[in-house]
């Protein structure tokens, strides 16, 4: 094994993007040194230990959380087409209603997200 690994090599070993490796190094989750031109250099043993500890698990490797997870399974914010299907409206009408404030919604990155409370019926008394 080489004396140090580059960000790209560490990312390949961990199975994540180089950007993720840089973020972990900056946050101190993955020990690293800075090279002469400012790049991160990683000790192969540290990268291997991080991989074995599960620091960089992918979604397919994640272990199930103990206890009920029903709340996490239903998103709080819906996409426009999801809200439109539940409300039986066109997507255009849902976007217009959200823009007017009739339906609780927010814009994220130029796309509307509709709050689940707008489409769910209130609980029966």
C-alpha positions as CSV (number, residue, x, y, z in Angstrom):
1,X,0.0,0.0,0.0
2,X,1.2,3.6,-0.7
3,X,2.4,5.7,2.2
4,X,-0.6,8.1,1.7
5,X,-3.9,8.1,-0.3
6,X,-5.2,11.0,-2.3
7,X,-8.8,12.1,-1.8
8,X,-9.9,10.2,-5.0
9,X,-8.2,7.0,-3.8
10,X,-9.7,7.3,-0.3
11,X,-13.1,7.9,-1.9
12,X,-12.7,4.8,-4.0
13,X,-11.8,2.7,-1.0
14,X,-14.8,4.0,1.0
15,X,-17.2,3.8,-1.8
16,X,-18.2,7.5,-1.6
17,X,-17.6,10.7,-3.7
18,X,-14.4,12.6,-3.2
19,X,-16.5,15.6,-2.0
20,X,-17.7,13.4,0.9
21,X,-14.2,12.5,1.8
22,X,-13.1,16.1,1.9
23,X,-16.1,17.0,4.0
24,X,-15.3,14.2,6.5
25,X,-11.7,15.4,6.6
26,X,-12.7,19.0,7.2
27,X,-15.1,17.9,10.0
28,X,-12.4,15.8,11.6
29,X,-14.3,12.5,11.1
30,X,-11.5,11.2,8.9
31,X,-7.9,12.0,10.0
32,X,-6.0,13.7,7.2
33,X,-2.9,15.8,6.6
34,X,-2.5,18.6,4.1
35,X,0.0,18.2,1.3
36,X,2.3,20.9,-0.1
37,X,-0.4,22.3,-2.5
38,X,-3.2,22.0,0.1
39,X,-4.7,18.7,-1.0
40,X,-5.8,16.2,1.7
41,X,-3.5,13.1,2.2
42,X,-4.9,10.1,4.1
43,X,-3.2,7.3,6.0
44,X,-4.4,4.0,4.4
45,X,-4.8,2.5,7.9
46,X,-7.2,5.4,8.9
47,X,-9.2,5.0,5.7
48,X,-9.5,1.2,6.2
49,X,-10.5,1.8,9.9
50,X,-13.2,4.3,8.7
51,X,-14.5,1.8,6.2
52,X,-14.7,-1.0,8.8
53,X,-16.3,1.2,11.4
54,X,-19.1,2.0,8.9
55,X,-18.4,5.7,8.7
56,X,-19.3,5.8,5.0
57,X,-22.2,3.3,4.8
58,X,-24.3,3.5,1.7
59,X,-28.1,3.3,2.0
60,X,-28.1,-0.4,1.1
61,X,-25.8,-1.2,4.0
62,X,-27.6,0.8,6.7
63,X,-28.8,-1.2,9.6
64,X,-32.5,-0.9,10.5
65,X,-33.2,1.5,13.3
66,X,-34.7,-0.1,16.4
67,X,-38.3,0.6,17.2
68,X,-41.1,1.9,14.9
69,X,-40.1,3.8,11.9
70,X,-43.5,4.7,10.4
71,X,-43.0,8.4,11.0
72,X,-39.8,8.4,8.9
73,X,-41.5,6.5,6.1
74,X,-44.0,9.3,5.3
75,X,-42.4,12.5,4.2
76,X,-43.6,15.8,5.7
77,X,-43.3,17.6,2.4
78,X,-44.7,16.3,-0.9
79,X,-43.8,17.0,-4.5
80,X,-46.4,18.8,-6.6
81,X,-47.4,15.8,-8.5
82,X,-47.9,13.8,-5.3
83,X,-50.1,16.5,-3.7
84,X,-52.0,16.9,-7.0
85,X,-52.8,13.2,-7.1
86,X,-54.0,13.2,-3.5
87,X,-56.0,16.4,-3.9
88,X,-57.4,15.4,-7.3
89,X,-56.2,18.7,-8.8
90,X,-54.0,19.5,-11.7
91,X,-50.3,20.3,-10.9
92,X,-50.8,23.8,-12.2
93,X,-53.7,24.5,-9.8
94,X,-51.6,23.1,-6.8
95,X,-48.7,25.4,-7.7
96,X,-51.0,28.4,-8.1
97,X,-52.7,27.6,-4.7
98,X,-49.3,27.3,-3.1
99,X,-48.1,30.6,-4.6
100,X,-51.3,32.3,-3.3
101,X,-50.8,30.8,0.2
102,X,-54.1,28.8,0.1
103,X,-52.1,25.6,0.3
104,X,-49.1,25.5,2.7
105,X,-46.1,25.1,0.5
106,X,-42.5,26.3,0.0
107,X,-40.1,26.6,-2.9
108,X,-36.9,24.7,-2.8
109,X,-34.5,25.2,-5.7
110,X,-37.3,26.5,-7.9
111,X,-39.6,23.6,-7.2
112,X,-42.7,23.7,-5.0
113,X,-43.0,21.3,-2.0
114,X,-46.5,21.0,-0.4
115,X,-46.9,20.3,3.3
116,X,-48.6,17.0,4.1
117,X,-51.1,18.8,6.3
118,X,-52.7,20.4,3.2
119,X,-53.6,17.0,1.7
120,X,-54.5,15.0,4.7
121,X,-58.0,14.9,6.2
122,X,-58.1,16.1,9.8
123,X,-58.5,13.2,12.3
124,X,-62.0,12.1,13.1
125,X,-63.4,13.0,16.5
